């Protein structure tokens, strides 16, 4: 595990003044929407290689914090198959396969769906949603993480009813992992959409944390990264952006709510991006563009991923525009 730099941060949020243009959507040759934000690329040792906007701004990492939570779960002694390990770090699409895997994780430690602390939800996957009559906890994109947290509690004899409390033994371990990997002191605690504690991090700290994970410097991070690369369907879903980026470029890709995106290459280099308006539209494009312009992924690979996953701009069902990298990335 990386050694903490014990950095205390003068926290400030990302602002318009601290942002650059990350992406532009044009319709029939006329620009319709622009997305501002910031991003940073770091080397395996945490050295900043590139930055756009204000990477010292603090953001809620949302689900990009899941790799750290997954490592805390694993270190606490909750053993899972490789695909189940991926699900502990996933924002999964809620397909039948994802839900079945989460259920197996629960049953392996004598838990049931009602034990999950995440709220019932409809899945990201629309086809699966059409087969459901009501939201359920297993379909919520964080159900694998919560199943893993419950397993860690069962293994250690920790109270399961309060496992989402920031003062709980498991959540204190998560905080320790976050601090160790990011090099930043956790001084604020929020509540993520799934109910789990979430900690604000600078974009630079988040990128350094992901670089530490993908550096694979210990057995737990190596196991997690290898599992994600071997089973990318589990972290997102077949045909979805994170899964496609992992399959085609060999990067660990992880989105978070409100326009957060991280990607890390095996060996350590990583990028973190935050879109100011919270849109997911710019995340994959901006992260891949920053990696490409630093020679970490190739142009053809980026174009391939974006062709497969980029948002279509349609008029009457026919393509009439596109989303392109903004001026801040040129």
Residue pairs with C-beta under 8 A, 6 or more apart in sequence:
1 177
1 180
1 181
1 212
1 217
1 218
1 221
2 46
2 180
2 181
2 183
2 208
2 212
2 215
2 217
3 180
4 179
4 180
4 183
5 46
5 183
5 184
6 179
6 183
6 185
7 183
7 184
7 185
7 205
8 184
8 185
8 187
9 56
9 58
9 184
9 185
9 187
9 202
9 205
11 58
11 187
11 188
11 200
12 56
12 57
12 58
13 57
13 58
13 59
14 37
14 38
14 53
14 54
14 57
14 58
14 59
14 203
14 274
14 276
15 54
15 57
15 276
16 36
16 276
18 38
18 53
18 54
18 57
19 36
19 37
19 38
19 53
19 54
19 276
19 328
20 36
20 37
20 38
20 52
20 53
20 326
20 327
20 328
20 329
21 34
21 35
21 36
21 326
21 327
21 328
21 329
22 35
22 36
22 37
22 39
22 52
22 273
22 275
22 282
22 285
22 286
22 325
22 326
22 328
22 329
23 34
23 35
23 275
23 281
23 282
23 285
23 286
23 323
23 324
23 325
23 326
24 31
24 33
24 34
24 35
24 323
24 324
24 325
24 326
24 327
25 31
25 32
25 33
25 34
25 281
25 311
25 313
25 321
25 322
25 323
26 32
26 313
26 321
26 322
26 324
27 313
27 315
27 320
27 321
28 315
28 320
28 321
29 321
32 321
33 281
34 326
35 259
35 275
35 276
35 277
35 279
35 281
35 282
35 326
36 53
36 275
36 276
36 277
36 326
36 328
37 53
37 259
37 273
37 274
37 275
37 276
37 282
37 286
38 51
38 52
38 53
38 54
38 55
38 57
38 203
38 273
38 274
38 276
39 51
39 52
39 53
39 55
39 203
39 271
39 272
39 273
39 274
39 286
39 287
39 290
40 48
40 50
40 51
40 52
40 55
40 203
40 204
40 207
40 271
40 272
41 48
41 49
41 50
41 51
41 207
41 269
41 270
41 271
41 290
41 291
41 294
41 296
42 48
42 49
42 204
42 207
42 208
42 211
42 269
42 270
42 271
43 49
43 211
43 268
43 269
44 211
44 215
44 267
44 268
44 269
45 268
46 183
46 208
46 211
46 212
48 55
48 204
49 269
49 294
50 290
50 293
50 294
51 204
52 290
52 328
52 329
53 328
54 203
55 202
55 203
55 204
55 207
55 272
56 202
56 203
56 204
57 202
57 203
57 274
58 200
58 201
58 202
59 200
59 201
59 202
59 203
59 206
59 260
59 274
60 190
60 192
60 198
60 200
60 256
60 258
60 260
61 198
61 199
61 200
61 201
61 206
61 256
61 260
61 262
62 192
62 193
62 198
62 256
62 257
62 258
62 260
63 91
63 141
63 142
63 192
63 254
63 255
63 256
63 257
63 260
64 206
64 210
64 254
64 255
64 256
64 260
64 261
64 262
64 272
65 178
65 192
65 198
65 199
65 201
65 256
66 88
66 89
66 90
66 91
66 142
66 145
66 254
67 89
67 209
67 210
67 213
67 224
67 252
67 254
68 174
68 177
68 178
68 181
68 182
68 209
68 213
69 88
69 89
69 145
69 148
69 149
69 174
69 177
69 196
70 85
70 88
70 89
70 145
70 148
70 224
71 177
71 181
71 213
71 220
71 221
71 224
72 152
72 170
72 173
72 174
72 176
72 177
73 88
73 145
73 148
73 149
73 151
73 152
73 170
74 80
74 85
74 88
74 220
74 223
74 224
75 173
75 177
75 220
76 152
76 155
76 156
76 170
76 173
77 152
77 155
77 156
78 109
78 148
78 151
78 152
78 154
78 155
80 87
80 88
80 105
80 108
80 148
80 151
82 223
82 226
82 227
82 230
82 231
83 101
83 227
83 231
83 234
84 101
84 104
84 105
84 144
84 148
85 223
85 224
85 227
86 144
86 224
86 227
86 228
86 231
86 232
86 234
86 235
87 98
87 101
87 102
87 105
87 143
87 144
87 145
87 147
87 148
87 234
87 235
88 144
88 145
88 147
88 148
89 144
89 145
89 224
89 228
89 235
89 254
90 98
90 141
90 144
90 145
90 234
90 235
90 236
91 124
91 141
91 142
91 235
91 236
91 242
91 254
91 255
91 256
92 98
92 102
92 124
92 141
92 143
92 144
92 234
92 235
92 236
92 237
93 123
93 124
93 125
93 128
93 141
93 236
93 237
93 238
93 240
94 121
94 122
94 123
94 124
94 125
94 128
94 129
94 138
94 139
94 140
94 141
95 123
95 125
95 127
95 128
95 237
95 238
96 128
96 131
97 233
98 123
98 143
98 144
98 234
98 237
99 123
99 136
99 138
99 139
99 143
101 144
101 234
102 138
102 143
102 144
102 147
103 113
103 138
105 144
105 147
105 148
105 151
106 112
106 113
106 115
106 116
106 147
106 150
108 151
109 150
109 151
109 154
109 155
110 154
111 147
111 150
111 151
111 154
113 136
113 137
113 138
114 137
115 150
115 160
116 137
116 138
116 140
116 143
116 146
116 147
116 150
117 146
117 149
117 163
117 164
117 194
117 195
117 196
118 137
118 140
118 142
118 143
118 145
118 146
118 194
118 195
118 196
119 135
119 137
119 140
119 194
119 195
120 134
120 135
120 136
120 137
120 139
120 140
121 135
121 136
121 137
121 139
121 140
121 141
122 129
122 132
122 135
122 139
123 129
123 132
123 139
123 141
124 141
124 237
124 240
125 237
128 139
129 139
132 139
137 143
137 146
140 194
141 194
142 192
142 193
142 194
142 196
144 234
145 194
145 196
146 194
146 196
149 163
149 164
149 170
149 196
150 160
150 163
152 158
152 170
153 159
153 160
153 163
153 170
154 160
156 169
156 170
158 168
158 169
158 170
159 168
162 168
163 170
163 171
164 171
164 195
164 196
164 197
165 171
166 175
166 189
166 197
171 196
171 197
174 197
175 186
175 197
175 199
178 184
178 186
178 199
178 201
178 209
179 185
179 186
181 208
181 209
181 212
181 213
182 201
182 205
182 206
182 208
182 209
182 212
183 205
183 208
183 209
184 201
184 202
184 205
186 199
188 199
188 200
189 197
189 198
189 199
190 197
190 198
190 199
190 200
191 197
191 198
192 198
193 257
201 209
203 272
203 273
203 274
204 272
206 262
206 272
207 262
207 270
207 271
207 272
208 270
210 252
210 254
210 262
210 263
210 264
210 270
210 272
211 264
211 268
211 269
211 270
212 221
212 268
213 221
213 224
213 225
213 252
213 264
214 221
214 225
214 252
214 264
214 265
214 266
214 267
214 268
214 269
214 270
215 221
215 267
215 268
216 222
216 225
216 226
216 266
216 267
225 252
225 264
225 266
228 234
228 235
228 246
228 252
229 246
229 250
229 252
229 266
232 242
232 243
232 246
232 247
233 243
235 242
235 243
235 246
235 253
235 254
236 242
236 243
236 253
236 255
237 243
239 308
239 309
240 309
241 253
241 255
241 283
241 284
241 305
241 309
242 253
242 254
242 255
242 284
244 305
244 308
244 309
245 251
245 253
245 263
245 284
245 288
245 305
245 309
246 252
246 253
248 301
248 304
248 305
248 308
249 288
249 297
249 301
249 302
249 305
250 265
250 266
251 263
251 264
251 265
251 291
251 297
252 263
252 264
252 265
252 266
253 261
253 262
253 263
253 284
253 287
254 261
254 262
254 263
255 261
255 280
255 283
255 284
256 262
257 278
258 274
258 275
258 278
259 273
259 274
259 275
259 276
259 277
259 278
259 279
259 280
259 282
259 283
260 272
260 273
260 274
260 275
260 283
261 271
261 272
261 273
261 283
261 284
261 286
261 287
262 270
262 271
262 272
262 273
262 287
263 270
263 271
263 287
263 288
263 291
264 270
264 271
265 291
265 296
265 297
269 291
269 294
269 296
271 287
271 290
271 291
272 287
273 282
273 283
273 286
273 287
273 290
275 281
275 282
275 283
275 286
281 311
281 323
282 323
282 326
284 305
284 306
284 309
284 310
285 306
285 310
285 323
285 325
286 325
286 326
286 329
288 297
288 302
288 305
288 306
289 302
289 325
289 329
290 329
291 297
291 302
292 298
292 299
292 302
293 329
310 322
310 323
311 323
312 319
313 319
313 320
313 321
313 322
313 323
314 320
315 321
